[in-house]
């Protein structure tokens, strides 16, 4: 009996660990839901010990769906949240939390995009003349191209895709993203602390663009969340398996 109990316990922990790390459903949504759950759980003890941190914890949690696969449907979701949070917390704290939540999600988005861009059905997309032209343009100054995408209203998913197709290192990409995002979030936080923008106006800023995007996709007969369609059996075999494993381990994209 004494020999059996540790084995049973170890087996239970092993099954629990495998269940927690096993992918459930679409990988992109699996990553997003796990990330949101993790931040939500970490926020509970913070709220218990520091009740005044409620606006910052709230901002940290909602920063994940705001920058997740839902973000194309909610193009103006995050900025109004920063403006509202700055009414209740210090500008520097709002800026740091907004950047931390965004960078955490961006790190996950990078790996998800590496996986998606290697789908076999996207071979035509990768071979487009416009895409190759964009990659060549990006290659002229990749760091500052990422900064421009991060600082301006340009769709950042495009900059992320170009960086991956260019095989730009993840570390440099994250630094460039922070360089562009920090002053932007700082401005919105400062603006929110100085100007008492009504809540209804912030809600309108979120809802109207979202309604335009959703309505346009419905009129064109497109899926609301085009990134979450039926996925192929696996990624394209663009490199040898050993090279793929080595590159993913070193965080080097495998997109040709």
VEXVO-863903 format. One record per residue: residue number from 1; residue in three letters; x, z, y of N, C-alpha, C in turn. Coordinates in steps of 0.001 Angstrom, whole numbers. Layout:
# residues N
{atom NUM; 'ALA'; {X; Z; Y}; {X; Z; Y}; {X; Z; Y}} ...
//
This chain:
# residues 256
{atom 1; 'UNK'; {829; 0; -1210}; {0; 0; 0}; {861; 0; 1258}} {atom 2; 'UNK'; {1938; 786; 1233}; {2807; 861; 2404}; {3486; -462; 2682}} {atom 3; 'UNK'; {3714; -1267; 1631}; {4358; -2571; 1831}; {3346; -3613; 2318}} {atom 4; 'UNK'; {2068; -3429; 1977}; {1062; -4439; 2298}; {598; -4349; 3747}} {atom 5; 'UNK'; {500; -3137; 4290}; {-35; -2948; 5633}; {742; -3682; 6708}} {atom 6; 'UNK'; {2090; -3586; 6774}; {2827; -4346; 7795}; {2641; -5847; 7653}} {atom 7; 'UNK'; {2555; -6337; 6419}; {2383; -7770; 6220}; {1040; -8225; 6757}} {atom 8; 'UNK'; {-12; -7412; 6494}; {-1345; -7749; 6972}; {-1393; -7744; 8493}} {atom 9; 'UNK'; {-770; -6718; 9095}; {-742; -6627; 10557}; {-5; -7804; 11162}} {atom 10; 'UNK'; {1146; -8127; 10562}; {1919; -9260; 11064}; {1132; -10557; 10945}} {atom 11; 'UNK'; {431; -10715; 9818}; {-376; -11909; 9649}; {-1480; -12006; 10674}} {atom 12; 'UNK'; {-2100; -10873; 11021}; {-3162; -10871; 12027}; {-2613; -11246; 13390}} {atom 13; 'UNK'; {-1463; -10692; 13751}; {-848; -11028; 15037}; {-437; -12493; 15086}} {atom 14; 'UNK'; {32; -13007; 13953}; {422; -14418; 13908}; {-775; -15324; 14110}} {atom 15; 'UNK'; {-1885; -15000; 13455}; {-3099; -15795; 13631}; {-3611; -15713; 15062}} {atom 16; 'UNK'; {-3541; -14515; 15659}; {-3979; -14356; 17043}; {-3108; -15175; 17982}} {atom 17; 'UNK'; {-1786; -15132; 17769}; {-875; -15886; 18624}; {-1132; -17382; 18500}} {atom 18; 'UNK'; {-1324; -17858; 17269}; {-1586; -19285; 17068}; {-2897; -19700; 17719}} {atom 19; 'UNK'; {-3897; -18816; 17641}; {-5183; -19138; 18258}; {-5070; -19221; 19777}} {atom 20; 'UNK'; {-4227; -18363; 20366}; {-4093; -18350; 21822}; {-3321; -19556; 22339}} {atom 21; 'UNK'; {-2347; -20023; 21593}; {-1516; -21127; 22065}; {-2031; -22488; 21601}} {atom 22; 'UNK'; {-2976; -22515; 20668}; {-3483; -23790; 20169}; {-4349; -24457; 21228}} {atom 23; 'UNK'; {-4175; -25761; 21410}; {-4954; -26511; 22379}; {-6379; -26673; 21895}} {atom 24; 'UNK'; {-7335; -26432; 22781}; {-8749; -26584; 22460}; {-9323; -27690; 23330}} {atom 25; 'UNK'; {-9821; -28775; 22704}; {-10414; -29863; 23460}; {-9367; -30649; 24236}} {atom 26; 'UNK'; {-9798; -31210; 25363}; {-8920; -32007; 26204}; {-7799; -31142; 26769}} {atom 27; 'UNK'; {-6566; -31618; 26662}; {-5413; -30813; 27038}; {-5412; -30461; 28522}} {atom 28; 'UNK'; {-5864; -31385; 29357}; {-5845; -31130; 30797}; {-6776; -29994; 31170}} {atom 29; 'UNK'; {-8003; -30021; 30618}; {-8942; -28953; 30914}; {-8559; -27663; 30217}} {atom 30; 'UNK'; {-7927; -27766; 29062}; {-7460; -26568; 28372}; {-6420; -25839; 29217}} {atom 31; 'UNK'; {-5475; -26595; 29781}; {-4451; -25995; 30638}; {-5083; -25371; 31882}} {atom 32; 'UNK'; {-6025; -26082; 32496}; {-6664; -25581; 33707}; {-7425; -24283; 33452}} {atom 33; 'UNK'; {-8206; -24239; 32369}; {-9006; -23049; 32088}; {-8120; -21861; 31735}} {atom 34; 'UNK'; {-7062; -22101; 30980}; {-6135; -21007; 30649}; {-5448; -20468; 31899}} {atom 35; 'UNK'; {-5036; -21383; 32797}; {-4368; -20951; 34021}; {-5301; -20133; 34896}} {atom 36; 'UNK'; {-6554; -20555; 35019}; {-7525; -19818; 35823}; {-7801; -18445; 35224}} {atom 37; 'UNK'; {-7947; -18389; 33894}; {-8197; -17111; 33230}; {-7024; -16153; 33422}} {atom 38; 'UNK'; {-5795; -16679; 33343}; {-4622; -15832; 33510}; {-4568; -15227; 34909}} {atom 39; 'UNK'; {-4783; -16054; 35929}; {-4748; -15544; 37300}; {-5890; -14552; 37535}} {atom 40; 'UNK'; {-7074; -14844; 36976}; {-8192; -13917; 37125}; {-7907; -12562; 36501}} {atom 41; 'UNK'; {-7297; -12563; 35318}; {-6964; -11297; 34665}; {-5909; -10524; 35439}} {atom 42; 'UNK'; {-4919; -11233; 35968}; {-3889; -10556; 36765}; {-4467; -9984; 38055}} {atom 43; 'UNK'; {-5539; -10597; 38562}; {-6128; -10105; 39803}; {-6913; -8825; 39642}} {atom 44; 'UNK'; {-7372; -8510; 38422}; {-8186; -7303; 38219}; {-7417; -6031; 38560}} {atom 45; 'UNK'; {-6218; -5785; 37993}; {-5504; -4551; 38369}; {-5098; -4526; 39841}} {atom 46; 'UNK'; {-4829; -5697; 40423}; {-4486; -5720; 41850}; {-5661; -5232; 42691}} {atom 47; 'UNK'; {-6875; -5672; 42346}; {-8062; -5232; 43068}; {-8316; -3739; 42881}} {atom 48; 'UNK'; {-8024; -3248; 41682}; {-8262; -1826; 41422}; {-7327; -938; 42236}} {atom 49; 'UNK'; {-6068; -1336; 42364}; {-5095; -515; 43074}; {-5025; -836; 44565}} {atom 50; 'UNK'; {-5349; -2079; 44941}; {-5290; -2482; 46351}; {-6614; -3188; 46689}} {atom 51; 'UNK'; {-7675; -2426; 46950}; {-8977; -3047; 47209}; {-8978; -4001; 48401}} {atom 52; 'UNK'; {-8127; -3743; 49384}; {-8100; -4605; 50573}; {-7536; -5994; 50291}} {atom 53; 'UNK'; {-7004; -6180; 49089}; {-6427; -7475; 48740}; {-7470; -8457; 48206}} {atom 54; 'UNK'; {-8747; -8089; 48262}; {-9806; -8936; 47702}; {-9772; -10366; 48239}} {atom 55; 'UNK'; {-9622; -10601; 49562}; {-9578; -11996; 50037}; {-8406; -12791; 49468}} {atom 56; 'UNK'; {-7270; -12124; 49279}; {-6097; -12825; 48752}; {-6253; -13130; 47262}} {atom 57; 'UNK'; {-6811; -12172; 46505}; {-7052; -12418; 45084}; {-8074; -13540; 44921}} {atom 58; 'UNK'; {-9111; -13505; 45736}; {-10124; -14566; 45703}; {-9492; -15927; 46001}} {atom 59; 'UNK'; {-8608; -15971; 47004}; {-7942; -17228; 47352}; {-7059; -17707; 46208}} {atom 60; 'UNK'; {-6350; -16781; 45569}; {-5471; -17165; 44457}; {-6263; -17767; 43306}} {atom 61; 'UNK'; {-7415; -17180; 42995}; {-8222; -17678; 41869}; {-8812; -19049; 42188}} {atom 62; 'UNK'; {-9397; -19207; 43379}; {-10051; -20485; 43699}; {-9038; -21579; 44013}} {atom 63; 'UNK'; {-7778; -21209; 44253}; {-6775; -22242; 44504}; {-6515; -23087; 43265}} {atom 64; 'UNK'; {-6831; -22556; 42099}; {-6592; -23310; 40863}; {-7619; -24419; 40670}} {atom 65; 'UNK'; {-8930; -24139; 40696}; {-9867; -25270; 40596}; {-9755; -26234; 41764}} {atom 66; 'UNK'; {-9351; -25729; 42939}; {-9209; -26605; 44106}; {-8106; -27624; 43927}} {atom 67; 'UNK'; {-7146; -27330; 43048}; {-6012; -28232; 42833}; {-5893; -28651; 41372}} {atom 68; 'UNK'; {-7010; -28654; 40667}; {-7078; -28982; 39254}; {-7582; -30408; 39072}} {atom 69; 'UNK'; {-7948; -30806; 37839}; {-8577; -32116; 37664}; {-9864; -32307; 38455}} {atom 70; 'UNK'; {-10424; -31213; 39009}; {-11598; -31329; 39857}; {-11267; -31785; 41277}} {atom 71; 'UNK'; {-10005; -31701; 41664}; {-9635; -31968; 43050}; {-10008; -33368; 43544}} {atom 72; 'UNK'; {-9975; -34432; 42713}; {-10424; -35723; 43238}; {-11889; -35727; 43662}} {atom 73; 'UNK'; {-12710; -34859; 43048}; {-14113; -34765; 43435}; {-14311; -33877; 44659}} {atom 74; 'UNK'; {-13347; -33016; 44932}; {-13446; -32068; 46042}; {-12232; -32240; 46950}} {atom 75; 'UNK'; {-12133; -33367; 47638}; {-10908; -33675; 48380}; {-10619; -32746; 49551}} {atom 76; 'UNK'; {-11629; -32028; 50049}; {-11418; -31136; 51200}; {-11803; -29701; 50851}} {atom 77; 'UNK'; {-11581; -29313; 49619}; {-12022; -28000; 49146}; {-11075; -26873; 49556}} {atom 78; 'UNK'; {-9775; -27108; 49482}; {-8805; -26028; 49617}; {-8607; -25576; 51065}} {atom 79; 'UNK'; {-8530; -26503; 51997}; {-8228; -26150; 53386}; {-9263; -25210; 53995}} {atom 80; 'UNK'; {-10583; -25462; 53840}; {-11558; -24509; 54378}; {-11439; -23115; 53769}} {atom 81; 'UNK'; {-11026; -23028; 52508}; {-10850; -21723; 51880}; {-9706; -20955; 52539}} {atom 82; 'UNK'; {-8635; -21665; 52874}; {-7517; -21022; 53568}; {-7967; -20531; 54942}} {atom 83; 'UNK'; {-8729; -21358; 55648}; {-9220; -20981; 56976}; {-10098; -19737; 56889}} {atom 84; 'UNK'; {-10971; -19676; 55895}; {-11854; -18515; 55737}; {-11070; -17270; 55353}} {atom 85; 'UNK'; {-10096; -17412; 54436}; {-9309; -16249; 54009}; {-8501; -15671; 55158}} {atom 86; 'UNK'; {-8062; -16532; 56087}; {-7248; -16060; 57215}; {-8050; -15205; 58190}} {atom 87; 'UNK'; {-9377; -15205; 58077}; {-10188; -14321; 58922}; {-10064; -12871; 58484}} {atom 88; 'UNK'; {-9666; -12659; 57239}; {-9688; -11317; 56659}; {-8297; -10794; 56306}} {atom 89; 'UNK'; {-7312; -11657; 56241}; {-5960; -11229; 55860}; {-4934; -11840; 56809}} {atom 90; 'UNK'; {-3718; -11318; 56750}; {-2651; -11782; 57635}; {-2297; -13237; 57335}} {atom 91; 'UNK'; {-1885; -13941; 58371}; {-1568; -15366; 58232}; {-463; -15572; 57206}} {atom 92; 'UNK'; {591; -14761; 57275}; {1713; -14953; 56371}; {1299; -14699; 54917}} {atom 93; 'UNK'; {415; -13691; 54707}; {-28; -13386; 53346}; {-898; -14518; 52798}} {atom 94; 'UNK'; {-1782; -15046; 53621}; {-2638; -16161; 53184}; {-1788; -17378; 52846}} {atom 95; 'UNK'; {-785; -17647; 53674}; {84; -18797; 53433}; {836; -18647; 52112}} {atom 96; 'UNK'; {1393; -17467; 51862}; {2152; -17240; 50635}; {1265; -17356; 49397}} {atom 97; 'UNK'; {74; -16769; 49447}; {-829; -16827; 48297}; {-1299; -18258; 48053}} {atom 98; 'UNK'; {-1647; -18959; 49126}; {-2082; -20349; 48978}; {-985; -21201; 48358}} {atom 99; 'UNK'; {243; -21016; 48821}; {1366; -21790; 48287}; {1666; -21402; 46844}} {atom 100; 'UNK'; {1596; -20108; 46540}; {1872; -19671; 45173}; {847; -20250; 44197}} {atom 101; 'UNK'; {-435; -20173; 44562}; {-1466; -20733; 43696}; {-1335; -22233; 43548}} {atom 102; 'UNK'; {-1030; -22898; 44652}; {-896; -24353; 44604}; {313; -24766; 43762}} {atom 103; 'UNK'; {1463; -24111; 43961}; {2664; -24489; 43239}; {2538; -24189; 41743}} {atom 104; 'UNK'; {1843; -23107; 41416}; {1598; -22788; 40008}; {794; -23903; 39348}} {atom 105; 'UNK'; {-268; -24342; 40031}; {-1092; -25412; 39479}; {-351; -26737; 39491}} {atom 106; 'UNK'; {482; -26967; 40486}; {1224; -28225; 40561}; {2228; -28336; 39425}} {atom 107; 'UNK'; {2830; -27212; 39051}; {3750; -27215; 37913}; {3013; -27647; 36642}} {atom 108; 'UNK'; {1794; -27141; 36455}; {999; -27540; 35295}; {554; -28995; 35413}} {atom 109; 'UNK'; {172; -29402; 36626}; {-265; -30786; 36826}; {839; -31779; 36476}} {atom 110; 'UNK'; {2073; -31432; 36796}; {3199; -32327; 36497}; {3259; -32630; 35007}} {atom 111; 'UNK'; {3224; -31589; 34186}; {3332; -31780; 32741}; {2103; -32492; 32184}} {atom 112; 'UNK'; {937; -32217; 32748}; {-263; -32923; 32305}; {-159; -34407; 32638}} {atom 113; 'UNK'; {346; -34728; 33830}; {478; -36132; 34222}; {1530; -36842; 33373}} {atom 114; 'UNK'; {2604; -36163; 33002}; {3591; -36768; 32097}; {2913; -37164; 30798}} {atom 115; 'UNK'; {2086; -36292; 30285}; {1371; -36575; 29042}; {400; -37740; 29225}} {atom 116; 'UNK'; {-380; -37719; 30325}; {-1393; -38760; 30547}; {-741; -40121; 30764}} {atom 117; 'UNK'; {323; -40167; 31559}; {946; -41445; 31891}; {1644; -42104; 30701}} {atom 118; 'UNK'; {1762; -41376; 29606}; {2345; -41963; 28408}; {1301; -42456; 27424}} {atom 119; 'UNK'; {27; -42394; 27827}; {-999; -42953; 26956}; {-782; -44450; 26788}} {atom 120; 'UNK'; {-1024; -44919; 25603}; {-829; -46346; 25315}; {-1766; -47215; 26144}} {atom 121; 'UNK'; {-2980; -46733; 26392}; {-3946; -47528; 27131}; {-3582; -47666; 28607}} {atom 122; 'UNK'; {-2606; -46897; 29090}; {-2151; -47011; 30473}; {-939; -47921; 30608}} {atom 123; 'UNK'; {-586; -48621; 29542}; {545; -49542; 29608}; {307; -50613; 30668}} {atom 124; 'UNK'; {-932; -51099; 30766}; {-1250; -52094; 31790}; {-1090; -51546; 33187}} {atom 125; 'UNK'; {-1469; -50295; 33385}; {-1301; -49659; 34695}; {167; -49542; 35054}} {atom 126; 'UNK'; {984; -49106; 34113}; {2415; -48948; 34384}; {3092; -50284; 34654}} {atom 127; 'UNK'; {2519; -51367; 34134}; {3119; -52689; 34289}; {2626; -53440; 35520}} {atom 128; 'UNK'; {1691; -52883; 36247}; {1168; -53569; 37424}; {2266; -53801; 38458}} {atom 129; 'UNK'; {2185; -54945; 39115}; {3173; -55258; 40145}; {3110; -54252; 41282}} {atom 130; 'UNK'; {1894; -53836; 41661}; {1750; -52879; 42760}; {2358; -51533; 42403}} {atom 131; 'UNK'; {2221; -51113; 41137}; {2795; -49834; 40711}; {4309; -49909; 40726}} {atom 132; 'UNK'; {4865; -51008; 40206}; {6317; -51150; 40199}; {6863; -51236; 41628}} {atom 133; 'UNK'; {6122; -51905; 42506}; {6532; -51957; 43914}; {6513; -50563; 44526}} {atom 134; 'UNK'; {5484; -49771; 44200}; {5409; -48405; 44707}; {6554; -47544; 44214}} {atom 135; 'UNK'; {6943; -47723; 42958}; {8058; -46950; 42405}; {9366; -47340; 43101}} {atom 136; 'UNK'; {9561; -48638; 43352}; {10775; -49067; 44054}; {10807; -48512; 45475}} {atom 137; 'UNK'; {9667; -48513; 46149}; {9598; -47945; 47496}; {9861; -46449; 47458}} {atom 138; 'UNK'; {9307; -45770; 46481}; {9520; -44335; 46321}; {10994; -44023; 46089}} {atom 139; 'UNK'; {11682; -44905; 45347}; {13081; -44671; 44979}; {14020; -44710; 46175}} {atom 140; 'UNK'; {13603; -45276; 47294}; {14471; -45340; 48468}; {14778; -43951; 49018}} {atom 141; 'UNK'; {13785; -43071; 49009}; {13985; -41705; 49483}; {12968; -40801; 48803}} {atom 142; 'UNK'; {13170; -40503; 47526}; {12152; -39787; 46749}; {11816; -38409; 47295}} {atom 143; 'UNK'; {12817; -37654; 47737}; {12548; -36303; 48227}; {11601; -36340; 49423}} {atom 144; 'UNK'; {11916; -37181; 50394}; {11112; -37215; 51611}; {9788; -37920; 51392}} {atom 145; 'UNK'; {9712; -38789; 50409}; {8424; -39380; 50065}; {7479; -38302; 49543}} {atom 146; 'UNK'; {7988; -37400; 48711}; {7161; -36303; 48216}; {6745; -35395; 49372}} {atom 147; 'UNK'; {7674; -35113; 50284}; {7357; -34281; 51446}; {6231; -34906; 52267}} {atom 148; 'UNK'; {6312; -36215; 52488}; {5281; -36905; 53266}; {3925; -36806; 52570}} {atom 149; 'UNK'; {3893; -37043; 51264}; {2638; -36930; 50528}; {2092; -35504; 50588}} {atom 150; 'UNK'; {2981; -34510; 50543}; {2542; -33117; 50541}; {2069; -32656; 51913}} {atom 151; 'UNK'; {2660; -33189; 52972}; {2338; -32718; 54325}; {1135; -33437; 54922}} {atom 152; 'UNK'; {947; -34694; 54578}; {-106; -35504; 55173}; {-1356; -35515; 54284}} {atom 153; 'UNK'; {-2464; -36062; 54773}; {-3691; -36146; 53960}; {-3643; -37206; 52862}} {atom 154; 'UNK'; {-2513; -37867; 52672}; {-2411; -38849; 51588}; {-2724; -38200; 50242}} {atom 155; 'UNK'; {-3349; -38923; 49326}; {-3673; -38333; 48010}; {-2396; -37956; 47256}} {atom 156; 'UNK'; {-2231; -36680; 47003}; {-971; -36219; 46433}; {-804; -36632; 44987}} {atom 157; 'UNK'; {-1922; -36902; 44285}; {-1790; -37330; 42892}; {-995; -38631; 42801}} {atom 158; 'UNK'; {-1089; -39474; 43835}; {-333; -40727; 43833}; {1166; -40453; 43948}} {atom 159; 'UNK'; {1531; -39518; 44833}; {2943; -39151; 44954}; {3476; -38529; 43685}} {atom 160; 'UNK'; {2658; -37710; 43036}; {3073; -37097; 41768}; {3299; -38161; 40699}} {atom 161; 'UNK'; {2394; -39122; 40620}; {2535; -40185; 39624}; {3774; -41028; 39882}} {atom 162; 'UNK'; {4038; -41351; 41141}; {5240; -42135; 41469}; {6504; -41365; 41109}} {atom 163; 'UNK'; {6505; -40066; 41365}; {7676; -39254; 41031}; {7937; -39256; 39528}} {atom 164; 'UNK'; {6885; -39165; 38745}; {7042; -39162; 37292}; {7506; -40522; 36791}} {atom 165; 'UNK'; {6909; -41581; 37316}; {7318; -42925; 36901}; {8761; -43223; 37303}} {atom 166; 'UNK'; {9217; -42595; 38373}; {10596; -42776; 38829}; {11566; -41862; 38080}} {atom 167; 'UNK'; {11051; -40997; 37201}; {11870; -40019; 36479}; {12526; -39035; 37449}} {atom 168; 'UNK'; {11811; -38683; 38514}; {12358; -37733; 39487}; {12387; -36341; 38864}} {atom 169; 'UNK'; {13465; -35588; 39020}; {13556; -34255; 38396}; {12458; -33320; 38889}} {atom 170; 'UNK'; {11926; -32532; 37983}; {10834; -31622; 38315}; {11248; -30603; 39370}} {atom 171; 'UNK'; {12459; -30064; 39257}; {12901; -29054; 40221}; {12910; -29576; 41647}} {atom 172; 'UNK'; {13473; -30757; 41844}; {13505; -31346; 43185}; {12101; -31675; 43669}} {atom 173; 'UNK'; {11252; -32122; 42755}; {9878; -32431; 43120}; {9166; -31178; 43620}} {atom 174; 'UNK'; {9355; -30055; 42950}; {8696; -28820; 43359}; {9213; -28342; 44711}} {atom 175; 'UNK'; {10509; -28473; 44941}; {11072; -28071; 46234}; {10512; -28945; 47350}} {atom 176; 'UNK'; {10488; -30258; 47127}; {9957; -31166; 48141}; {8475; -30891; 48400}} {atom 177; 'UNK'; {7739; -30574; 47346}; {6324; -30247; 47507}; {6155; -29012; 48373}} {atom 178; 'UNK'; {6968; -27991; 48122}; {6890; -26767; 48930}; {7259; -27036; 50384}} {atom 179; 'UNK'; {8266; -27872; 50607}; {8681; -28195; 51975}; {7532; -28839; 52745}} {atom 180; 'UNK'; {6756; -29676; 52077}; {5635; -30316; 52748}; {4402; -29446; 52843}} {atom 181; 'UNK'; {4146; -28618; 51838}; {2922; -27831; 51798}; {2974; -26570; 52659}} {atom 182; 'UNK'; {4101; -25877; 52686}; {4169; -24595; 53396}; {3765; -24730; 54865}} {atom 183; 'UNK'; {4342; -25645; 55641}; {3890; -25749; 57038}; {2438; -26171; 57163}} {atom 184; 'UNK'; {1944; -26948; 56227}; {544; -27362; 56284}; {-380; -26175; 56066}} {atom 185; 'UNK'; {-111; -25386; 55005}; {-951; -24216; 54755}; {-787; -23185; 55866}} {atom 186; 'UNK'; {410; -23074; 56425}; {639; -22141; 57530}; {-209; -22515; 58740}} {atom 187; 'UNK'; {-299; -23797; 59013}; {-1112; -24248; 60139}; {-2588; -23911; 59910}} {atom 188; 'UNK'; {-3104; -24181; 58726}; {-4516; -23887; 58456}; {-4783; -22384; 58527}} {atom 189; 'UNK'; {-3866; -21572; 58027}; {-4044; -20126; 58099}; {-4014; -19651; 59550}} {atom 190; 'UNK'; {-3079; -20159; 60329}; {-3014; -19790; 61743}; {-4287; -20225; 62472}} {atom 191; 'UNK'; {-4751; -21431; 62170}; {-5960; -21945; 62798}; {-7163; -21075; 62445}} {atom 192; 'UNK'; {-7265; -20665; 61196}; {-8374; -19819; 60776}; {-8351; -18455; 61407}} {atom 193; 'UNK'; {-7152; -17930; 61673}; {-7052; -16612; 62293}; {-7364; -16646; 63791}} {atom 194; 'UNK'; {-7189; -17803; 64416}; {-7408; -17936; 65856}; {-8813; -18409; 66198}} {atom 195; 'UNK'; {-9376; -19230; 65350}; {-10684; -19829; 65625}; {-11703; -19300; 64613}} {atom 196; 'UNK'; {-12770; -18732; 65112}; {-13814; -18192; 64248}; {-14770; -19312; 63842}} {atom 197; 'UNK'; {-14346; -20104; 62864}; {-15151; -21225; 62404}; {-16320; -20687; 61578}} {atom 198; 'UNK'; {-17550; -21081; 61886}; {-18707; -20606; 61104}; {-18603; -21026; 59636}} {atom 199; 'UNK'; {-19136; -20183; 58778}; {-19077; -20459; 57347}; {-19827; -21747; 57009}} {atom 200; 'UNK'; {-20975; -21976; 57665}; {-21757; -23162; 57355}; {-20970; -24441; 57653}} {atom 201; 'UNK'; {-20119; -24384; 58688}; {-19318; -25552; 59032}; {-18232; -25797; 57977}} {atom 202; 'UNK'; {-17636; -24722; 57487}; {-16634; -24857; 56435}; {-17268; -25393; 55152}} {atom 203; 'UNK'; {-18472; -24914; 54850}; {-19181; -25408; 53671}; {-19479; -26899; 53821}} {atom 204; 'UNK'; {-19868; -27300; 55033}; {-20151; -28721; 55264}; {-18911; -29574; 55076}} {atom 205; 'UNK'; {-17763; -29060; 55506}; {-16507; -29793; 55340}; {-16190; -29996; 53861}} {atom 206; 'UNK'; {-16616; -29057; 53038}; {-16387; -29180; 51598}; {-17413; -30097; 50952}} {atom 207; 'UNK'; {-18683; -29891; 51305}; {-19781; -30549; 50592}; {-19899; -32035; 50941}} {atom 208; 'UNK'; {-19794; -32381; 52236}; {-20037; -33773; 52646}; {-19042; -34741; 51999}} {atom 209; 'UNK'; {-17717; -34514; 52110}; {-16793; -35443; 51427}; {-16992; -35471; 49913}} {atom 210; 'UNK'; {-17297; -34309; 49318}; {-17536; -34280; 47875}; {-18755; -35121; 47511}} {atom 211; 'UNK'; {-19812; -35035; 48332}; {-21013; -35824; 48074}; {-20727; -37314; 48190}} {atom 212; 'UNK'; {-19874; -37690; 49153}; {-19519; -39101; 49320}; {-18761; -39611; 48091}} {atom 213; 'UNK'; {-17796; -38825; 47625}; {-17004; -39234; 46458}; {-17877; -39315; 45216}} {atom 214; 'UNK'; {-18670; -38272; 44975}; {-19520; -38246; 43780}; {-20561; -39360; 43836}} {atom 215; 'UNK'; {-21191; -39534; 45018}; {-22185; -40597; 45151}; {-21586; -41977; 44950}} {atom 216; 'UNK'; {-20378; -42192; 45478}; {-19721; -43483; 45292}; {-19422; -43778; 43848}} {atom 217; 'UNK'; {-18975; -42773; 43107}; {-18680; -42998; 41689}; {-19955; -43268; 40894}} {atom 218; 'UNK'; {-21029; -42552; 41225}; {-22282; -42776; 40522}; {-22825; -44173; 40797}} {atom 219; 'UNK'; {-22717; -44622; 42055}; {-23204; -45961; 42394}; {-22402; -47047; 41686}} {atom 220; 'UNK'; {-21104; -46791; 41483}; {-20260; -47772; 40789}; {-20325; -47634; 39278}} {atom 221; 'UNK'; {-21092; -46652; 38808}; {-21217; -46452; 37369}; {-19993; -45843; 36733}} {atom 222; 'UNK'; {-19176; -45146; 37524}; {-17968; -44527; 37001}; {-18240; -43106; 36538}} {atom 223; 'UNK'; {-17346; -42605; 35678}; {-17414; -41213; 35270}; {-17091; -40325; 36465}} {atom 224; 'UNK'; {-17795; -39194; 36584}; {-17550; -38296; 37714}; {-16125; -37792; 37708}} {atom 225; 'UNK'; {-15645; -37414; 36539}; {-14259; -36966; 36406}; {-13560; -37982; 35530}} {atom 226; 'UNK'; {-12993; -39005; 36159}; {-12420; -40123; 35407}; {-11237; -39697; 34554}} {atom 227; 'UNK'; {-10595; -38574; 34881}; {-9453; -38126; 34094}; {-9875; -37525; 32758}} {atom 228; 'UNK'; {-11162; -37235; 32605}; {-11615; -36573; 31390}; {-12527; -37500; 30610}} {atom 229; 'UNK'; {-11987; -38627; 30245}; {-12681; -39541; 29371}; {-12150; -39343; 27969}} {atom 230; 'UNK'; {-12708; -40095; 27039}; {-12250; -39977; 25652}; {-10791; -40372; 25560}} {atom 231; 'UNK'; {-9961; -39447; 25106}; {-8535; -39694; 25092}; {-8116; -40453; 23855}} {atom 232; 'UNK'; {-7020; -41184; 23901}; {-6544; -41914; 22735}; {-5982; -40986; 21697}} {atom 233; 'UNK'; {-5638; -41564; 20585}; {-5149; -40748; 19479}; {-3852; -40060; 19826}} {atom 234; 'UNK'; {-3041; -40631; 20689}; {-1775; -40018; 21039}; {-1097; -40816; 22098}} {atom 235; 'UNK'; {19; -40317; 22642}; {731; -41035; 23672}; {1424; -42268; 23125}} {atom 236; 'UNK'; {1761; -43142; 24027}; {2425; -44374; 23618}; {3820; -44087; 23109}} {atom 237; 'UNK'; {4249; -44882; 22157}; {5590; -44710; 21618}; {6564; -45486; 22495}} {atom 238; 'UNK'; {6813; -44944; 23675}; {7656; -45654; 24622}; {9133; -45377; 24395}} {atom 239; 'UNK'; {9435; -44311; 23659}; {10826; -44006; 23321}; {10848; -43512; 21893}} {atom 240; 'UNK'; {12026; -43361; 21355}; {12157; -42851; 20014}; {11720; -41395; 19974}} {atom 241; 'UNK'; {11151; -40908; 18856}; {10670; -39533; 18784}; {11716; -38505; 19164}} {atom 242; 'UNK'; {12952; -38666; 18676}; {13986; -37684; 19001}; {14266; -37666; 20489}} {atom 243; 'UNK'; {14318; -38855; 21090}; {14563; -38908; 22535}; {13411; -38296; 23306}} {atom 244; 'UNK'; {12172; -38507; 22811}; {11010; -37930; 23467}; {11094; -36417; 23474}} {atom 245; 'UNK'; {11400; -35830; 22319}; {11493; -34379; 22231}; {12585; -33848; 23134}} {atom 246; 'UNK'; {13716; -34550; 23172}; {14816; -34079; 24005}; {14467; -34149; 25472}} {atom 247; 'UNK'; {13806; -35238; 25906}; {13472; -35391; 27311}; {12411; -34385; 27750}} {atom 248; 'UNK'; {11392; -34165; 26904}; {10374; -33190; 27251}; {10962; -31796; 27325}} {atom 249; 'UNK'; {11920; -31486; 26451}; {12565; -30199; 26489}; {13336; -30017; 27767}} {atom 250; 'UNK'; {13947; -31088; 28252}; {14724; -31026; 29484}; {13877; -31308; 30718}} {atom 251; 'UNK'; {12554; -31422; 30539}; {11611; -31677; 31628}; {11886; -33012; 32294}} {atom 252; 'UNK'; {12313; -33985; 31519}; {12570; -35312; 32045}; {11467; -36234; 31569}} {atom 253; 'UNK'; {10667; -36850; 32443}; {9557; -37690; 32008}; {10012; -38814; 31096}} {atom 254; 'UNK'; {9077; -39269; 30241}; {9414; -40304; 29290}; {8710; -41605; 29614}} {atom 255; 'UNK'; {8096; -41693; 30795}; {7406; -42912; 31160}; {8420; -43986; 31471}} {atom 256; 'UNK'; {8255; -45194; 30950}; {9246; -46248; 31175}; {9185; -46730; 32613}} 
//
